[in-house]
């Protein structure tokens, strides 16, 4: 389970950044 947890966190990191940039876009610069 430890390996699975790390995999989820590692994927969640880049996914969140890409989704946030796509969702906010111009707003991401201010944040």
Secondary structure, DSSP 8 states (H G I E B T S, - for coil): -HHHHHHHHHHHHHHHHHHHHHHHTHHHHH-
